């Protein structure tokens, strides 16, 4: 299954941790693939996407 990850923008404590947890669980447990959209709702409209795998969501 392919899953898109889109946030509404603005600051949100814990947002990165939630995205990281969803991607890790989805990839490891279910074999899903994830795509992130940059710039809120502009991302899907302007095709601003980023593949989200486990290496992409690792903390720096």
PDBQT receptor file of N, H, CA, C and O in Angstrom, charges set to zero:
ATOM      1  N   UNK A   1       0.850  -1.162   0.000  1.00  0.00    +0.000 N 
ATOM      2  CA  UNK A   1       0.000   0.000   0.000  1.00  0.00    +0.000 C 
ATOM      3  C   UNK A   1       0.901   1.231   0.000  1.00  0.00    +0.000 C 
ATOM      4  O   UNK A   1       1.953   1.237   0.639  1.00  0.00    +0.000 OA
ATOM      5  N   UNK A   2       0.499   2.240  -0.696  1.00  0.00    +0.000 N 
ATOM      6  H   UNK A   2      -0.356   2.236  -1.216  1.00  0.00    +0.000 HD
ATOM      7  CA  UNK A   2       1.222   3.515  -0.698  1.00  0.00    +0.000 C 
ATOM      8  C   UNK A   2       0.459   4.504   0.174  1.00  0.00    +0.000 C 
ATOM      9  O   UNK A   2      -0.765   4.606   0.093  1.00  0.00    +0.000 OA
ATOM     10  N   UNK A   3       1.200   5.232   1.011  1.00  0.00    +0.000 N 
ATOM     11  H   UNK A   3       2.194   5.149   1.077  1.00  0.00    +0.000 HD
ATOM     12  CA  UNK A   3       0.599   6.165   1.951  1.00  0.00    +0.000 C 
ATOM     13  C   UNK A   3       1.250   7.527   1.763  1.00  0.00    +0.000 C 
ATOM     14  O   UNK A   3       2.475   7.625   1.695  1.00  0.00    +0.000 OA
ATOM     15  N   UNK A   4       0.440   8.577   1.679  1.00  0.00    +0.000 N 
ATOM     16  H   UNK A   4      -0.555   8.497   1.735  1.00  0.00    +0.000 HD
ATOM     17  CA  UNK A   4       0.951   9.942   1.608  1.00  0.00    +0.000 C 
ATOM     18  C   UNK A   4       0.881  10.582   2.977  1.00  0.00    +0.000 C 
ATOM     19  O   UNK A   4      -0.092  10.402   3.709  1.00  0.00    +0.000 OA
ATOM     20  N   UNK A   5       1.927  11.336   3.323  1.00  0.00    +0.000 N 
ATOM     21  H   UNK A   5       2.718  11.482   2.728  1.00  0.00    +0.000 HD
ATOM     22  CA  UNK A   5       1.977  12.021   4.615  1.00  0.00    +0.000 C 
ATOM     23  C   UNK A   5       1.947  13.521   4.345  1.00  0.00    +0.000 C 
ATOM     24  O   UNK A   5       2.836  14.062   3.687  1.00  0.00    +0.000 OA
ATOM     25  N   UNK A   6       0.925  14.179   4.853  1.00  0.00    +0.000 N 
ATOM     26  H   UNK A   6       0.203  13.740   5.387  1.00  0.00    +0.000 HD
ATOM     27  CA  UNK A   6       0.734  15.611   4.633  1.00  0.00    +0.000 C 
ATOM     28  C   UNK A   6       0.357  16.257   5.965  1.00  0.00    +0.000 C 
ATOM     29  O   UNK A   6      -0.532  15.774   6.666  1.00  0.00    +0.000 OA
ATOM     30  N   UNK A   7       1.030  17.340   6.304  1.00  0.00    +0.000 N 
ATOM     31  H   UNK A   7       1.752  17.733   5.734  1.00  0.00    +0.000 HD
ATOM     32  CA  UNK A   7       0.655  18.081   7.509  1.00  0.00    +0.000 C 
ATOM     33  C   UNK A   7       0.106  19.433   7.079  1.00  0.00    +0.000 C 
ATOM     34  O   UNK A   7       0.387  19.913   5.981  1.00  0.00    +0.000 OA
ATOM     35  N   UNK A   8      -0.670  20.030   7.949  1.00  0.00    +0.000 N 
ATOM     36  H   UNK A   8      -0.898  19.640   8.841  1.00  0.00    +0.000 HD
ATOM     37  CA  UNK A   8      -1.332  21.287   7.623  1.00  0.00    +0.000 C 
ATOM     38  C   UNK A   8      -0.471  22.519   7.810  1.00  0.00    +0.000 C 
ATOM     39  O   UNK A   8      -0.924  23.628   7.526  1.00  0.00    +0.000 OA
ATOM     40  N   UNK A   9       0.749  22.360   8.278  1.00  0.00    +0.000 N 
ATOM     41  H   UNK A   9       1.117  21.459   8.509  1.00  0.00    +0.000 HD
ATOM     42  CA  UNK A   9       1.623  23.506   8.479  1.00  0.00    +0.000 C 
ATOM     43  C   UNK A   9       1.546  24.010   9.904  1.00  0.00    +0.000 C 
ATOM     44  O   UNK A   9       0.753  23.523  10.710  1.00  0.00    +0.000 OA
ATOM     45  N   UNK A  10       2.362  24.971  10.197  1.00  0.00    +0.000 N 
ATOM     46  H   UNK A  10       3.006  25.367   9.542  1.00  0.00    +0.000 HD
ATOM     47  CA  UNK A  10       2.408  25.516  11.540  1.00  0.00    +0.000 C 
ATOM     48  C   UNK A  10       3.220  24.633  12.476  1.00  0.00    +0.000 C 
ATOM     49  O   UNK A  10       3.514  23.478  12.169  1.00  0.00    +0.000 OA
ATOM     50  N   UNK A  11       3.574  25.197  13.620  1.00  0.00    +0.000 N 
ATOM     51  H   UNK A  11       3.335  26.135  13.870  1.00  0.00    +0.000 HD
ATOM     52  CA  UNK A  11       4.350  24.455  14.594  1.00  0.00    +0.000 C 
ATOM     53  C   UNK A  11       3.473  23.445  15.328  1.00  0.00    +0.000 C 
ATOM     54  O   UNK A  11       2.316  23.718  15.650  1.00  0.00    +0.000 OA
ATOM     55  N   UNK A  12       4.041  22.292  15.580  1.00  0.00    +0.000 N 
ATOM     56  H   UNK A  12       4.981  22.070  15.319  1.00  0.00    +0.000 HD
ATOM     57  CA  UNK A  12       3.309  21.246  16.296  1.00  0.00    +0.000 C 
ATOM     58  C   UNK A  12       4.323  20.397  17.047  1.00  0.00    +0.000 C 
ATOM     59  O   UNK A  12       5.086  19.662  16.421  1.00  0.00    +0.000 OA
ATOM     60  N   UNK A  13       4.349  20.478  18.376  1.00  0.00    +0.000 N 
ATOM     61  H   UNK A  13       3.729  21.075  18.885  1.00  0.00    +0.000 HD
ATOM     62  CA  UNK A  13       5.285  19.663  19.138  1.00  0.00    +0.000 C 
ATOM     63  C   UNK A  13       5.043  18.175  18.892  1.00  0.00    +0.000 C 
ATOM     64  O   UNK A  13       3.912  17.698  18.987  1.00  0.00    +0.000 OA
ATOM     65  N   UNK A  14       6.088  17.466  18.584  1.00  0.00    +0.000 N 
ATOM     66  H   UNK A  14       7.007  17.854  18.507  1.00  0.00    +0.000 HD
ATOM     67  CA  UNK A  14       5.994  16.029  18.400  1.00  0.00    +0.000 C 
ATOM     68  C   UNK A  14       5.644  15.573  17.001  1.00  0.00    +0.000 C 
ATOM     69  O   UNK A  14       5.556  14.371  16.750  1.00  0.00    +0.000 OA
ATOM     70  N   UNK A  15       5.442  16.508  16.082  1.00  0.00    +0.000 N 
ATOM     71  H   UNK A  15       5.514  17.484  16.286  1.00  0.00    +0.000 HD
ATOM     72  CA  UNK A  15       5.056  16.121  14.716  1.00  0.00    +0.000 C 
ATOM     73  C   UNK A  15       6.108  15.225  14.071  1.00  0.00    +0.000 C 
ATOM     74  O   UNK A  15       5.758  14.214  13.463  1.00  0.00    +0.000 OA
ATOM     75  N   UNK A  16       7.380  15.570  14.189  1.00  0.00    +0.000 N 
ATOM     76  H   UNK A  16       7.665  16.392  14.684  1.00  0.00    +0.000 HD
ATOM     77  CA  UNK A  16       8.434  14.752  13.591  1.00  0.00    +0.000 C 
ATOM     78  C   UNK A  16       8.459  13.349  14.187  1.00  0.00    +0.000 C 
ATOM     79  O   UNK A  16       8.661  12.368  13.471  1.00  0.00    +0.000 OA
ATOM     80  N   UNK A  17       8.255  13.258  15.484  1.00  0.00    +0.000 N 
ATOM     81  H   UNK A  17       8.091  14.055  16.065  1.00  0.00    +0.000 HD
ATOM     82  CA  UNK A  17       8.244  11.951  16.138  1.00  0.00    +0.000 C 
ATOM     83  C   UNK A  17       7.073  11.101  15.657  1.00  0.00    +0.000 C 
ATOM     84  O   UNK A  17       7.216   9.891  15.483  1.00  0.00    +0.000 OA
ATOM     85  N   UNK A  18       5.928  11.721  15.444  1.00  0.00    +0.000 N 
ATOM     86  H   UNK A  18       5.813  12.704  15.585  1.00  0.00    +0.000 HD
ATOM     87  CA  UNK A  18       4.761  10.989  14.957  1.00  0.00    +0.000 C 
ATOM     88  C   UNK A  18       5.000  10.493  13.536  1.00  0.00    +0.000 C 
ATOM     89  O   UNK A  18       4.706   9.337  13.230  1.00  0.00    +0.000 OA
ATOM     90  N   UNK A  19       5.528  11.351  12.664  1.00  0.00    +0.000 N 
ATOM     91  H   UNK A  19       5.767  12.290  12.913  1.00  0.00    +0.000 HD
ATOM     92  CA  UNK A  19       5.818  10.935  11.291  1.00  0.00    +0.000 C 
ATOM     93  C   UNK A  19       6.830   9.797  11.292  1.00  0.00    +0.000 C 
ATOM     94  O   UNK A  19       6.670   8.816  10.566  1.00  0.00    +0.000 OA
ATOM     95  N   UNK A  20       7.864   9.929  12.102  1.00  0.00    +0.000 N 
ATOM     96  H   UNK A  20       7.994  10.726  12.692  1.00  0.00    +0.000 HD
ATOM     97  CA  UNK A  20       8.890   8.891  12.189  1.00  0.00    +0.000 C 
ATOM     98  C   UNK A  20       8.279   7.562  12.642  1.00  0.00    +0.000 C 
ATOM     99  O   UNK A  20       8.583   6.516  12.069  1.00  0.00    +0.000 OA
ATOM    100  N   UNK A  21       7.432   7.594  13.651  1.00  0.00    +0.000 N 
ATOM    101  H   UNK A  21       7.184   8.443  14.117  1.00  0.00    +0.000 HD
ATOM    102  CA  UNK A  21       6.820   6.372  14.177  1.00  0.00    +0.000 C 
ATOM    103  C   UNK A  21       5.888   5.727  13.147  1.00  0.00    +0.000 C 
ATOM    104  O   UNK A  21       5.897   4.506  12.988  1.00  0.00    +0.000 OA
ATOM    105  N   UNK A  22       5.096   6.522  12.459  1.00  0.00    +0.000 N 
ATOM    106  H   UNK A  22       5.088   7.514  12.588  1.00  0.00    +0.000 HD
ATOM    107  CA  UNK A  22       4.174   5.992  11.456  1.00  0.00    +0.000 C 
ATOM    108  C   UNK A  22       4.945   5.336  10.318  1.00  0.00    +0.000 C 
ATOM    109  O   UNK A  22       4.587   4.245   9.873  1.00  0.00    +0.000 OA
ATOM    110  N   UNK A  23       6.004   5.994   9.844  1.00  0.00    +0.000 N 
ATOM    111  H   UNK A  23       6.295   6.879  10.205  1.00  0.00    +0.000 HD
ATOM    112  CA  UNK A  23       6.790   5.437   8.746  1.00  0.00    +0.000 C 
ATOM    113  C   UNK A  23       7.484   4.151   9.185  1.00  0.00    +0.000 C 
ATOM    114  O   UNK A  23       7.436   3.148   8.473  1.00  0.00    +0.000 OA
ATOM    115  N   UNK A  24       8.121   4.172  10.337  1.00  0.00    +0.000 N 
ATOM    116  H   UNK A  24       8.160   4.988  10.916  1.00  0.00    +0.000 HD
ATOM    117  CA  UNK A  24       8.838   2.974  10.800  1.00  0.00    +0.000 C 
ATOM    118  C   UNK A  24       7.883   1.786  10.973  1.00  0.00    +0.000 C 
ATOM    119  O   UNK A  24       8.177   0.682  10.516  1.00  0.00    +0.000 OA
ATOM    120  N   UNK A  25       6.769   2.010  11.616  1.00  0.00    +0.000 N 
ATOM    121  H   UNK A  25       6.530   2.907  11.987  1.00  0.00    +0.000 HD
ATOM    122  CA  UNK A  25       5.800   0.923  11.837  1.00  0.00    +0.000 C 
ATOM    123  C   UNK A  25       5.215   0.441  10.511  1.00  0.00    +0.000 C 
ATOM    124  O   UNK A  25       5.101  -0.762  10.279  1.00  0.00    +0.000 OA
ATOM    125  N   UNK A  26       4.853   1.365   9.657  1.00  0.00    +0.000 N 
ATOM    126  H   UNK A  26       4.946   2.343   9.845  1.00  0.00    +0.000 HD
ATOM    127  CA  UNK A  26       4.264   0.995   8.372  1.00  0.00    +0.000 C 
ATOM    128  C   UNK A  26       5.213   0.212   7.491  1.00  0.00    +0.000 C 
ATOM    129  O   UNK A  26       4.807  -0.750   6.839  1.00  0.00    +0.000 OA
ATOM    130  N   UNK A  27       6.482   0.618   7.466  1.00  0.00    +0.000 N 
ATOM    131  H   UNK A  27       6.811   1.400   7.996  1.00  0.00    +0.000 HD
ATOM    132  CA  UNK A  27       7.472  -0.076   6.637  1.00  0.00    +0.000 C 
ATOM    133  C   UNK A  27       7.813  -1.437   7.231  1.00  0.00    +0.000 C 
ATOM    134  O   UNK A  27       7.782  -2.446   6.527  1.00  0.00    +0.000 OA
ATOM    135  N   UNK A  28       8.135  -1.471   8.512  1.00  0.00    +0.000 N 
ATOM    136  H   UNK A  28       8.161  -0.652   9.084  1.00  0.00    +0.000 HD
ATOM    137  CA  UNK A  28       8.608  -2.709   9.147  1.00  0.00    +0.000 C 
ATOM    138  C   UNK A  28       7.504  -3.744   9.337  1.00  0.00    +0.000 C 
ATOM    139  O   UNK A  28       7.730  -4.929   9.091  1.00  0.00    +0.000 OA
ATOM    140  N   UNK A  29       6.334  -3.330   9.762  1.00  0.00    +0.000 N 
ATOM    141  H   UNK A  29       6.151  -2.367   9.961  1.00  0.00    +0.000 HD
ATOM    142  CA  UNK A  29       5.270  -4.281  10.095  1.00  0.00    +0.000 C 
ATOM    143  C   UNK A  29       4.377  -4.632   8.907  1.00  0.00    +0.000 C 
ATOM    144  O   UNK A  29       3.902  -5.762   8.794  1.00  0.00    +0.000 OA
ATOM    145  N   UNK A  30       4.152  -3.660   8.022  1.00  0.00    +0.000 N 
ATOM    146  H   UNK A  30       4.539  -2.742   8.113  1.00  0.00    +0.000 HD
ATOM    147  CA  UNK A  30       3.167  -3.862   6.968  1.00  0.00    +0.000 C 
ATOM    148  C   UNK A  30       3.729  -3.789   5.551  1.00  0.00    +0.000 C 
ATOM    149  O   UNK A  30       3.030  -4.129   4.596  1.00  0.00    +0.000 OA
ATOM    150  N   UNK A  31       4.975  -3.354   5.397  1.00  0.00    +0.000 N 
ATOM    151  H   UNK A  31       5.543  -3.078   6.172  1.00  0.00    +0.000 HD
ATOM    152  CA  UNK A  31       5.578  -3.258   4.072  1.00  0.00    +0.000 C 
ATOM    153  C   UNK A  31       5.039  -2.117   3.231  1.00  0.00    +0.000 C 
ATOM    154  O   UNK A  31       5.136  -2.159   2.005  1.00  0.00    +0.000 OA
ATOM    155  N   UNK A  32       4.473  -1.099   3.862  1.00  0.00    +0.000 N 
ATOM    156  H   UNK A  32       4.393  -1.065   4.859  1.00  0.00    +0.000 HD
ATOM    157  CA  UNK A  32       3.942   0.054   3.134  1.00  0.00    +0.000 C 
ATOM    158  C   UNK A  32       5.076   0.913   2.603  1.00  0.00    +0.000 C 
ATOM    159  O   UNK A  32       6.199   0.853   3.104  1.00  0.00    +0.000 OA
ATOM    160  N   UNK A  33       4.782   1.709   1.592  1.00  0.00    +0.000 N 
ATOM    161  H   UNK A  33       3.870   1.758   1.184  1.00  0.00    +0.000 HD
ATOM    162  CA  UNK A  33       5.714   2.740   1.128  1.00  0.00    +0.000 C 
ATOM    163  C   UNK A  33       5.067   4.100   1.404  1.00  0.00    +0.000 C 
ATOM    164  O   UNK A  33       3.850   4.258   1.299  1.00  0.00    +0.000 OA
ATOM    165  N   UNK A  34       5.899   5.067   1.758  1.00  0.00    +0.000 N 
ATOM    166  H   UNK A  34       6.887   4.939   1.844  1.00  0.00    +0.000 HD
ATOM    167  CA  UNK A  34       5.398   6.379   2.157  1.00  0.00    +0.000 C 
ATOM    168  C   UNK A  34       5.971   7.475   1.272  1.00  0.00    +0.000 C 
ATOM    169  O   UNK A  34       7.118   7.408   0.830  1.00  0.00    +0.000 OA
ATOM    170  N   UNK A  35       5.154   8.472   1.029  1.00  0.00    +0.000 N 
ATOM    171  H   UNK A  35       4.222   8.526   1.388  1.00  0.00    +0.000 HD
ATOM    172  CA  UNK A  35       5.569   9.663   0.305  1.00  0.00    +0.000 C 
ATOM    173  C   UNK A  35       5.208  10.861   1.161  1.00  0.00    +0.000 C 
ATOM    174  O   UNK A  35       4.087  10.966   1.659  1.00  0.00    +0.000 OA
ATOM    175  N   UNK A  36       6.162  11.765   1.331  1.00  0.00    +0.000 N 
ATOM    176  H   UNK A  36       7.073  11.680   0.927  1.00  0.00    +0.000 HD
ATOM    177  CA  UNK A  36       5.896  12.997   2.052  1.00  0.00    +0.000 C 
ATOM    178  C   UNK A  36       5.646  14.122   1.074  1.00  0.00    +0.000 C 
ATOM    179  O   UNK A  36       6.238  14.156  -0.005  1.00  0.00    +0.000 OA
ATOM    180  N   UNK A  37       4.777  15.039   1.441  1.00  0.00    +0.000 N 
ATOM    181  H   UNK A  37       4.297  15.012   2.318  1.00  0.00    +0.000 HD
ATOM    182  CA  UNK A  37       4.480  16.206   0.609  1.00  0.00    +0.000 C 
ATOM    183  C   UNK A  37       5.052  17.444   1.279  1.00  0.00    +0.000 C 
ATOM    184  O   UNK A  37       4.784  17.704   2.452  1.00  0.00    +0.000 OA
ATOM    185  N   UNK A  38       5.833  18.199   0.540  1.00  0.00    +0.000 N 
ATOM    186  H   UNK A  38       6.051  17.987  -0.413  1.00  0.00    +0.000 HD
ATOM    187  CA  UNK A  38       6.433  19.434   1.069  1.00  0.00    +0.000 C 
ATOM    188  C   UNK A  38       5.478  20.610   0.889  1.00  0.00    +0.000 C 
ATOM    189  O   UNK A  38       4.627  20.595   0.000  1.00  0.00    +0.000 OA
ATOM    190  N   UNK A  39       5.621  21.614   1.723  1.00  0.00    +0.000 N 
ATOM    191  H   UNK A  39       6.313  21.627   2.445  1.00  0.00    +0.000 HD
ATOM    192  CA  UNK A  39       4.881  22.879   1.619  1.00  0.00    +0.000 C 
ATOM    193  C   UNK A  39       3.375  22.715   1.788  1.00  0.00    +0.000 C 
ATOM    194  O   UNK A  39       2.597  23.361   1.087  1.00  0.00    +0.000 OA
ATOM    195  N   UNK A  40       2.965  21.860   2.708  1.00  0.00    +0.000 N 
ATOM    196  H   UNK A  40       3.597  21.335   3.278  1.00  0.00    +0.000 HD
ATOM    197  CA  UNK A  40       1.535  21.714   2.998  1.00  0.00    +0.000 C 
ATOM    198  C   UNK A  40       0.737  21.263   1.791  1.00  0.00    +0.000 C 
ATOM    199  O   UNK A  40       1.132  20.326   1.097  1.00  0.00    +0.000 OA
ATOM    200  N   UNK A  41      -0.383  21.922   1.535  1.00  0.00    +0.000 N 
ATOM    201  H   UNK A  41      -0.704  22.684   2.098  1.00  0.00    +0.000 HD
ATOM    202  CA  UNK A  41      -1.259  21.524   0.427  1.00  0.00    +0.000 C 
ATOM    203  C   UNK A  41      -0.686  21.856  -0.941  1.00  0.00    +0.000 C 
ATOM    204  O   UNK A  41      -1.183  21.352  -1.948  1.00  0.00    +0.000 OA
ATOM    205  N   UNK A  42       0.338  22.686  -1.005  1.00  0.00    +0.000 N 
ATOM    206  H   UNK A  42       0.742  23.095  -0.187  1.00  0.00    +0.000 HD
ATOM    207  CA  UNK A  42       0.987  22.944  -2.297  1.00  0.00    +0.000 C 
ATOM    208  C   UNK A  42       1.718  21.704  -2.809  1.00  0.00    +0.000 C 
ATOM    209  O   UNK A  42       1.841  21.510  -4.018  1.00  0.00    +0.000 OA
ATOM    210  N   UNK A  43       2.198  20.872  -1.901  1.00  0.00    +0.000 N 
ATOM    211  H   UNK A  43       2.098  21.030  -0.918  1.00  0.00    +0.000 HD
ATOM    212  CA  UNK A  43       2.949  19.679  -2.277  1.00  0.00    +0.000 C 
ATOM    213  C   UNK A  43       2.230  18.776  -3.263  1.00  0.00    +0.000 C 
ATOM    214  O   UNK A  43       2.783  18.475  -4.321  1.00  0.00    +0.000 OA
ATOM    215  N   UNK A  44       1.013  18.333  -2.955  1.00  0.00    +0.000 N 
ATOM    216  H   UNK A  44       0.563  18.577  -2.096  1.00  0.00    +0.000 HD
ATOM    217  CA  UNK A  44       0.316  17.482  -3.926  1.00  0.00    +0.000 C 
ATOM    218  C   UNK A  44      -0.036  18.229  -5.218  1.00  0.00    +0.000 C 
ATOM    219  O   UNK A  44      -0.002  17.655  -6.306  1.00  0.00    +0.000 OA
ATOM    220  N   UNK A  45      -0.368  19.494  -5.083  1.00  0.00    +0.000 N 
ATOM    221  H   UNK A  45      -0.395  19.960  -4.198  1.00  0.00    +0.000 HD
ATOM    222  CA  UNK A  45      -0.759  20.258  -6.268  1.00  0.00    +0.000 C 
ATOM    223  C   UNK A  45       0.403  20.509  -7.217  1.00  0.00    +0.000 C 
ATOM    224  O   UNK A  45       0.229  20.508  -8.436  1.00  0.00    +0.000 OA
ATOM    225  N   UNK A  46       1.592  20.727  -6.654  1.00  0.00    +0.000 N 
ATOM    226  H   UNK A  46       1.734  20.728  -5.664  1.00  0.00    +0.000 HD
ATOM    227  CA  UNK A  46       2.765  21.049  -7.469  1.00  0.00    +0.000 C 
ATOM    228  C   UNK A  46       3.750  19.882  -7.555  1.00  0.00    +0.000 C 
ATOM    229  O   UNK A  46       4.883  20.058  -8.004  1.00  0.00    +0.000 OA
ATOM    230  N   UNK A  47       3.330  18.711  -7.133  1.00  0.00    +0.000 N 
ATOM    231  H   UNK A  47       2.410  18.568  -6.769  1.00  0.00    +0.000 HD
ATOM    232  CA  UNK A  47       4.151  17.499  -7.173  1.00  0.00    +0.000 C 
ATOM    233  C   UNK A  47       5.472  17.666  -6.425  1.00  0.00    +0.000 C 
ATOM    234  O   UNK A  47       6.528  17.266  -6.915  1.00  0.00    +0.000 OA
ATOM    235  N   UNK A  48       5.403  18.253  -5.247  1.00  0.00    +0.000 N 
ATOM    236  H   UNK A  48       4.545  18.578  -4.848  1.00  0.00    +0.000 HD
ATOM    237  CA  UNK A  48       6.580  18.400  -4.377  1.00  0.00    +0.000 C 
ATOM    238  C   UNK A  48       6.567  17.251  -3.384  1.00  0.00    +0.000 C 
ATOM    239  O   UNK A  48       6.041  17.366  -2.277  1.00  0.00    +0.000 OA
ATOM    240  N   UNK A  49       7.156  16.144  -3.803  1.00  0.00    +0.000 N 
ATOM    241  H   UNK A  49       7.583  16.050  -4.702  1.00  0.00    +0.000 HD
ATOM    242  CA  UNK A  49       7.116  14.936  -2.986  1.00  0.00    +0.000 C 
ATOM    243  C   UNK A  49       8.515  14.495  -2.584  1.00  0.00    +0.000 C 
ATOM    244  O   UNK A  49       9.506  14.840  -3.228  1.00  0.00    +0.000 OA
ATOM    245  N   UNK A  50       8.570  13.726  -1.508  1.00  0.00    +0.000 N 
ATOM    246  H   UNK A  50       7.765  13.445  -0.985  1.00  0.00    +0.000 HD
ATOM    247  CA  UNK A  50       9.814  13.157  -1.001  1.00  0.00    +0.000 C 
ATOM    248  C   UNK A  50       9.512  11.734  -0.566  1.00  0.00    +0.000 C 
ATOM    249  O   UNK A  50       8.576  11.514   0.203  1.00  0.00    +0.000 OA
ATOM    250  N   UNK A  51      10.291  10.751  -1.043  1.00  0.00    +0.000 N 
ATOM    251  H   UNK A  51      11.052  10.929  -1.667  1.00  0.00    +0.000 HD
ATOM    252  CA  UNK A  51      10.076   9.393  -0.539  1.00  0.00    +0.000 C 
ATOM    253  C   UNK A  51      10.470   9.314   0.939  1.00  0.00    +0.000 C 
ATOM    254  O   UNK A  51      11.542   9.779   1.329  1.00  0.00    +0.000 OA
ATOM    255  N   UNK A  52       9.614   8.735   1.738  1.00  0.00    +0.000 N 
ATOM    256  H   UNK A  52       8.744   8.357   1.422  1.00  0.00    +0.000 HD
ATOM    257  CA  UNK A  52       9.869   8.612   3.180  1.00  0.00    +0.000 C 
ATOM    258  C   UNK A  52      10.117   7.150   3.523  1.00  0.00    +0.000 C 
ATOM    259  O   UNK A  52       9.180   6.368   3.690  1.00  0.00    +0.000 OA
ATOM    260  N   UNK A  53      11.372   6.801   3.624  1.00  0.00    +0.000 N 
ATOM    261  H   UNK A  53      12.132   7.436   3.489  1.00  0.00    +0.000 HD
ATOM    262  CA  UNK A  53      11.754   5.486   4.118  1.00  0.00    +0.000 C 
ATOM    263  C   UNK A  53      12.350   5.668   5.498  1.00  0.00    +0.000 C 
ATOM    264  O   UNK A  53      12.424   6.789   5.999  1.00  0.00    +0.000 OA
ATOM    265  N   UNK A  54      12.770   4.595   6.110  1.00  0.00    +0.000 N 
ATOM    266  H   UNK A  54      12.709   3.683   5.703  1.00  0.00    +0.000 HD
ATOM    267  CA  UNK A  54      13.350   4.676   7.445  1.00  0.00    +0.000 C 
ATOM    268  C   UNK A  54      14.576   5.580   7.484  1.00  0.00    +0.000 C 
ATOM    269  O   UNK A  54      14.692   6.379   8.414  1.00  0.00    +0.000 OA
ATOM    270  N   UNK A  55      15.507   5.497   6.515  1.00  0.00    +0.000 N 
ATOM    271  H   UNK A  55      15.413   4.848   5.760  1.00  0.00    +0.000 HD
ATOM    272  CA  UNK A  55      16.649   6.410   6.562  1.00  0.00    +0.000 C 
ATOM    273  C   UNK A  55      16.257   7.897   6.462  1.00  0.00    +0.000 C 
ATOM    274  O   UNK A  55      16.929   8.759   7.029  1.00  0.00    +0.000 OA
ATOM    275  N   UNK A  56      15.177   8.182   5.747  1.00  0.00    +0.000 N 
ATOM    276  H   UNK A  56      14.631   7.481   5.287  1.00  0.00    +0.000 HD
ATOM    277  CA  UNK A  56      14.754   9.567   5.566  1.00  0.00    +0.000 C 
ATOM    278  C   UNK A  56      14.168  10.175   6.833  1.00  0.00    +0.000 C 
ATOM    279  O   UNK A  56      14.197  11.395   6.998  1.00  0.00    +0.000 OA
ATOM    280  N   UNK A  57      13.642   9.355   7.723  1.00  0.00    +0.000 N 
ATOM    281  H   UNK A  57      13.618   8.364   7.589  1.00  0.00    +0.000 HD
ATOM    282  CA  UNK A  57      13.020   9.898   8.933  1.00  0.00    +0.000 C 
ATOM    283  C   UNK A  57      13.882   9.733  10.177  1.00  0.00    +0.000 C 
ATOM    284  O   UNK A  57      13.454  10.077  11.278  1.00  0.00    +0.000 OA
ATOM    285  N   UNK A  58      15.097   9.208  10.011  1.00  0.00    +0.000 N 
ATOM    286  H   UNK A  58      15.445   8.929   9.116  1.00  0.00    +0.000 HD
ATOM    287  CA  UNK A  58      16.016   9.092  11.154  1.00  0.00    +0.000 C 
ATOM    288  C   UNK A  58      16.407  10.475  11.666  1.00  0.00    +0.000 C 
ATOM    289  O   UNK A  58      16.613  11.392  10.870  1.00  0.00    +0.000 OA
ATOM    290  N   UNK A  59      16.511  10.632  12.964  1.00  0.00    +0.000 N 
ATOM    291  H   UNK A  59      16.345   9.888  13.610  1.00  0.00    +0.000 HD
ATOM    292  CA  UNK A  59      16.961  11.929  13.490  1.00  0.00    +0.000 C 
ATOM    293  C   UNK A  59      18.414  12.190  13.071  1.00  0.00    +0.000 C 
ATOM    294  O   UNK A  59      19.200  11.256  12.920  1.00  0.00    +0.000 OA
ATOM    295  N   UNK A  60      18.755  13.458  12.888  1.00  0.00    +0.000 N 
ATOM    296  H   UNK A  60      18.116  14.217  13.011  1.00  0.00    +0.000 HD
ATOM    297  CA  UNK A  60      20.135  13.778  12.471  1.00  0.00    +0.000 C 
ATOM    298  C   UNK A  60      21.168  13.462  13.518  1.00  0.00    +0.000 C 
ATOM    299  O   UNK A  60      22.359  13.681  13.296  1.00  0.00    +0.000 OA
TER     300      UNK A  60
